[in-house]
Amino acid sequence: MFGFLKKGLKKTVEAIQSTTPVKREKIGRDELEDLLLEADVSYDLVEKIVESLPETVKRIQLYNTLISLFMYSAEKIEPHGEKPFVELIVGVNGAGKTTTIAKLAQRYKSEGKTVLLGAADTFRAAAIEQLKTWAEKIDVPIVYTKQGHDPSAVAYDAINSAKAKQIDHVIIDTAGRLHTQTNLAEELKKIVRVCGKAMEGAPHRKILILDGTQGNSAINQAKAFKEMIDIDGIIITKLDGTAKGGALFSIAEELKLPIYYVGVGEKAEDLIPFDPKEFVNTILDAIFIEEEENAVPSSGKTHHVDLHSLTEAQRARLEALLDKDGYNLLSKHFVSERSSGETYRLGINENSDRIEVLRPDGTVLKAYKAEDLESNG
Ligand SMILES: Nc1nc2c(ncn2[C@@H]2O[C@H](COP(=O)(O)OP(=O)(O)OP(=O)(O)O)[C@@H](O)[C@H]2O)c(=O)[nH]1
C-alpha cells in the first residue's frame, strides 16, 4: 500500500525536493513556507500552519500540525443490514467519475462483493457508453437507459434490480454538467430523493470526485456541489499526474469532509484508501530524515568504506539499496568531506554484518544488510 501512495505523490515530492534538496532534522519557517506553497497548499493555510510553529521546525511538530488538518477522517462505513449499499457519485465532467466508479467496483469485487452500476448521467450518450464499456471490462451488471431519459429512473431501477438480486453494492454515476447549474442541482436532489424512495437510507454515501490536477482551484467547485446535495466525502483523482498533492490539506480543511480514496493511475486497481498518516509521512519523508532512526548509535566496530573505492557494480548495487535519496545524500556529503570536515560515512559493521550510513556524530542514519551489497559486488 505504502508504495502506491508514494507513486501517487511522486511529482509532489519532487516539487518539495526542488525547494529543499537535502533532507534534514529541522527546517526553518521561511523554507517551510516556500515548500508548502510549491506543493500547492493554499496561501491562507500555509500562513496558518507556519504561524502555529516555532522558528525552526522539527518533524514531529510539523506532523502534529498537518495531521490535525485531516480530523474529518473517514470512518470506515461497513455496509450493514439490508443490501445493497448505495453510493452516488457526483462531480464535474472530466474529473474522473467514470474511471473512479470502475475502480470502486473493481475494489468491491476483489473483496468478494457483488456490484451493480447505474448509468444516471443520461445527459451525454458518451457517458452511458463509457460506463457500459467499463462494466463489460470488469464484468459487472449495469442498468442504463437512452440519452435524455430520466436519470432518477435509472437510479430507482438500479437499486431495485440490486435488491431483487441481493447485490451488495450499487454505484450510480451522475451528470457533471447540464444546461444550467440550477438544473444540475435540481436533478441531483431529485436523484437523492428517488434513491430514498427505492430504499430507505439510500444513497448511503454521496461521494464527490475531484480532479487532483486542479489543486486548490477544485475547492470552489466542491463547495458548489456541497451546497446542492449534502456530500459525505471526497475521492481525489489523478494524484499521480500532479505536483499539487499539498492541495489535499486545503481541500480537507476547507470542506471539512473526509477523503475516502485517492486515484493514482488510470488502471482499475489504481485507487487506494486515503490514509492521512501515510500521506503526511510521505510528505515529511521528502523534507526530514526519518525520526525513528535519529540518534541510534552505531553498535560494534565499524569499518569505514571509501565510496570512491567501490567497483561500478557495488556502486550500482549501493545506489539501488539506499534508494536515490540515501545515495545522493551520502555522495553529496562524502564529496564535501574535505571542505566541511563533517561527513556522512558508509560503514560495514563487523558485529552485526550491517552496512550503515552514519551521520557526522556517529549515529546511524540508515542501516542495510551487508550481504545485500556484497552479493552483487
Ligand atoms: N493518471 C490518472 N488518470 C486518471 C485517474 N482517474 C481518471 N483518470 C483519467 O482521467 C480522464 C477522465 O476520466 P473519466 O473517468 O472519463 O472522467 P469523468 O469525470 O467520468 O468524465 P465524464 O465522463 O466526461 O463526466 C480519463 O482519461 C481517465 O483515464 C487517475 O487517478 N490517474
The ligand as a MOL file (V3000), in Angstrom:
LIG
                    3D

  0  0  0     0  0            999 V3000
M  V30 BEGIN CTAB
M  V30 COUNTS 32 34 0 0 0
M  V30 BEGIN ATOM
M  V30 1 N -3.3710 9.3990 -14.3000 0
M  V30 2 C -4.6260 9.2530 -13.8900 0
M  V30 3 N -5.6370 9.4350 -14.7510 0
M  V30 4 C -6.9030 9.2870 -14.3190 0
M  V30 5 C -7.2000 8.9570 -12.9670 0
M  V30 6 N -8.5480 8.9040 -12.8450 0
M  V30 7 C -9.0680 9.1850 -14.0610 0
M  V30 8 N -8.0830 9.4090 -14.9600 0
M  V30 9 C -8.2040 9.7780 -16.3770 0
M  V30 10 O -8.9170 10.9970 -16.4650 0
M  V30 11 C -9.6810 11.0480 -17.6560 0
M  V30 12 C -11.1140 11.4390 -17.3300 0
M  V30 13 O -11.7020 10.3960 -16.6120 0
M  V30 14 P -13.2290 9.9970 -16.7670 0
M  V30 15 O -13.4680 8.9100 -15.8420 0
M  V30 16 O -13.5650 9.8280 -18.1930 0
M  V30 17 O -13.8800 11.3300 -16.2600 0
M  V30 18 P -15.4010 11.6380 -15.9760 0
M  V30 19 O -15.4590 12.5620 -14.8260 0
M  V30 20 O -16.2060 10.4160 -15.9410 0
M  V30 21 O -15.7120 12.4110 -17.2310 0
M  V30 22 P -17.0840 12.4530 -17.9130 0
M  V30 23 O -17.3980 11.0510 -18.3310 0
M  V30 24 O -16.7480 13.3620 -19.0380 0
M  V30 25 O -18.0060 13.0270 -16.9020 0
M  V30 26 C -9.5360 9.6770 -18.2900 0
M  V30 27 O -8.5640 9.7620 -19.3090 0
M  V30 28 C -9.0180 8.7960 -17.1590 0
M  V30 29 O -8.2270 7.7320 -17.6110 0
M  V30 30 C -6.0820 8.7960 -12.0490 0
M  V30 31 O -6.2260 8.5400 -10.8560 0
M  V30 32 N -4.8320 8.9490 -12.5700 0
M  V30 END ATOM
M  V30 BEGIN BOND
M  V30 1 1 1 2
M  V30 2 2 2 3
M  V30 3 1 2 32
M  V30 4 1 3 4
M  V30 5 2 4 5
M  V30 6 1 4 8
M  V30 7 1 5 6
M  V30 8 1 5 30
M  V30 9 2 6 7
M  V30 10 1 7 8
M  V30 11 1 8 9
M  V30 12 1 9 10
M  V30 13 1 9 28
M  V30 14 1 10 11
M  V30 15 1 11 12
M  V30 16 1 11 26
M  V30 17 1 12 13
M  V30 18 1 13 14
M  V30 19 2 14 15
M  V30 20 1 14 16
M  V30 21 1 14 17
M  V30 22 1 17 18
M  V30 23 2 18 19
M  V30 24 1 18 20
M  V30 25 1 18 21
M  V30 26 1 21 22
M  V30 27 2 22 23
M  V30 28 1 22 24
M  V30 29 1 22 25
M  V30 30 1 26 27
M  V30 31 1 26 28
M  V30 32 1 28 29
M  V30 33 2 30 31
M  V30 34 1 30 32
M  V30 END BOND
M  V30 END CTAB
M  END
